[in-house]
Amino acid sequence: MMKIEIMTHSKILIIEDTDVFAIDLQNKFINWGYSSTNIASSQQALQKANKMKPNLILLDFKLKYENSVNLAQKIIDNFDTAIVYIIDFINNENMKLIRTTKPYGYITKTFEENQLKYTIEDAIYRHKIYQQYTLSK
C-alpha cells in the first residue's frame, strides 16, 4: 500500500477576495501542519499559482473581480492541481456551474473545521492518487 504524505508536502493556494476570511483559512491550514499556504486575490490568482505550483487551490465561488468558474478553467488548463470550491450556498444552478470544472470537492462557508480539514485532505489525496495512476500508464 502506498503512503502519501498529505500535509507536510502539500502547498495550498487560497483564492479569496475577502482578506479576513482568507487569513482565517490560512491560519487553520498552518495549525493543521500544511507546509505552504498562500493567499491570492482573484486578480493575482494565476500569477501566484504559476509561482507557487500548489497541490490544491481553495477557490471562492463568488469572487469580486473574476468569474470563479472561468478562473478555475484557466487554472485547470495551465496547472496540475486539485480545486475545491468554497461556496455561500448550494443550489442547482451553482452545482451545474461548479461541475463543469470537475472539482475535487466543495464546501459551504458555514463549514465546521473538521469538514474543511477532511475535504481538503481527501481532495489532495485523490489528486495524488490520480497523478500516480496517470504516471504509471
C-alpha positions as CSV (number, residue, x, y, z in Angstrom):
1,M,0.0,0.0,0.0
2,M,1.4,3.4,-0.9
3,K,1.9,6.0,1.7
4,I,1.2,9.6,0.7
5,E,2.1,12.5,3.0
6,I,-0.8,14.9,2.8
7,M,0.1,17.9,4.9
8,T,3.8,18.2,5.2
9,H,4.5,18.3,1.5
10,S,1.3,19.9,0.2
11,K,1.0,23.5,-0.9
12,I,-2.4,25.3,-0.8
13,L,-3.4,28.4,-2.5
14,I,-6.4,30.2,-1.2
15,I,-8.1,32.4,-3.8
16,E,-10.4,34.7,-1.9
17,D,-11.1,38.4,-2.2
18,T,-12.1,38.8,1.4
19,D,-8.8,39.3,3.4
20,V,-10.1,38.5,6.9
21,F,-11.7,35.2,5.7
22,A,-8.6,34.2,3.7
23,I,-6.3,34.9,6.6
24,D,-8.6,32.8,8.9
25,L,-8.4,29.9,6.4
26,Q,-4.6,30.3,6.1
27,N,-4.2,30.1,9.9
28,K,-6.3,26.9,10.0
29,F,-4.1,25.3,7.4
30,I,-0.9,26.4,9.2
31,N,-2.3,25.0,12.5
32,W,-3.1,21.7,10.8
33,G,0.6,21.4,9.7
34,Y,0.4,22.3,6.0
35,S,3.9,23.3,4.9
36,S,3.0,26.1,2.5
37,T,-0.2,28.1,2.3
38,N,-0.6,31.3,0.4
39,I,-3.4,33.8,-0.3
40,A,-4.2,35.4,-3.7
41,S,-7.0,37.7,-4.7
42,S,-8.8,36.8,-7.9
43,Q,-6.6,39.4,-9.7
44,Q,-3.4,37.7,-8.5
45,A,-4.5,34.1,-8.8
46,L,-2.8,32.9,-12.0
47,Q,0.4,34.6,-11.2
48,K,0.6,33.2,-7.7
49,A,-0.4,29.7,-8.9
50,N,2.4,29.8,-11.5
51,K,4.9,30.8,-8.9
52,M,3.7,28.5,-6.1
53,K,2.7,25.4,-8.1
54,P,0.1,24.4,-5.5
55,N,-1.2,20.9,-4.9
56,L,-4.6,22.4,-4.1
57,I,-6.5,25.6,-4.8
58,L,-9.3,26.6,-2.4
59,L,-11.4,28.8,-4.7
60,D,-14.2,31.1,-3.5
61,F,-17.2,30.6,-5.8
62,K,-18.2,34.3,-5.5
63,L,-15.2,36.4,-6.3
64,K,-15.4,40.2,-6.6
65,Y,-13.3,40.7,-9.7
66,E,-13.4,37.5,-11.7
67,N,-15.9,34.7,-12.6
68,S,-14.7,31.8,-10.5
69,V,-15.7,29.1,-13.0
70,N,-13.8,30.9,-15.7
71,L,-10.8,31.3,-13.4
72,A,-11.0,27.6,-12.4
73,Q,-10.9,26.6,-16.1
74,K,-7.8,28.8,-16.7
75,I,-6.2,27.1,-13.7
76,I,-7.1,23.6,-14.9
77,D,-5.8,24.4,-18.4
78,N,-2.4,25.6,-17.0
79,F,-1.7,23.7,-13.8
80,D,-1.9,20.2,-12.4
81,T,-3.7,21.0,-9.2
82,A,-6.9,20.0,-7.4
83,I,-9.6,22.6,-7.0
84,V,-12.0,22.8,-4.1
85,Y,-14.7,25.5,-4.2
86,I,-15.9,27.3,-1.1
87,I,-19.4,28.5,-1.7
88,D,-22.0,30.5,0.2
89,F,-24.9,28.2,-0.5
90,I,-25.7,25.2,-2.7
91,N,-28.4,25.2,-5.3
92,N,-28.9,23.5,-8.7
93,E,-27.5,26.4,-10.7
94,N,-24.3,26.7,-8.6
95,M,-23.8,23.0,-8.8
96,K,-24.2,22.9,-12.6
97,L,-21.6,25.6,-12.9
98,I,-19.2,24.0,-10.4
99,R,-19.4,20.6,-12.0
100,T,-18.3,22.0,-15.4
101,T,-14.7,22.3,-14.0
102,K,-14.7,18.8,-12.4
103,P,-13.5,20.0,-8.9
104,Y,-12.2,17.7,-6.2
105,G,-14.8,19.0,-3.9
106,Y,-16.7,21.9,-2.5
107,I,-17.7,23.1,1.0
108,T,-20.1,25.8,2.2
109,K,-18.9,28.8,4.1
110,T,-20.8,27.7,7.1
111,F,-18.5,24.7,7.5
112,E,-17.3,23.1,10.6
113,E,-13.5,22.9,10.9
114,N,-13.4,19.1,10.5
115,Q,-15.4,19.4,7.3
116,L,-12.9,21.7,5.8
117,K,-9.9,19.8,7.1
118,Y,-11.1,16.4,5.7
119,T,-12.5,17.8,2.5
120,I,-9.0,19.3,1.8
121,E,-7.2,16.2,2.8
122,D,-9.4,14.0,0.7
123,A,-9.0,16.2,-2.4
124,I,-5.2,16.3,-2.1
125,Y,-5.1,12.5,-1.5
126,R,-7.4,11.8,-4.5
127,H,-5.4,14.1,-6.8
128,K,-2.1,12.5,-5.8
129,I,-3.6,9.0,-6.5
130,Y,-4.8,10.3,-9.9
131,Q,-1.3,11.7,-10.6
132,Q,0.3,8.4,-9.7
133,Y,-2.2,6.5,-11.8
134,T,-1.5,8.6,-14.9
135,L,2.2,8.4,-14.5
136,S,2.0,4.6,-14.3
137,K,0.2,4.2,-17.6
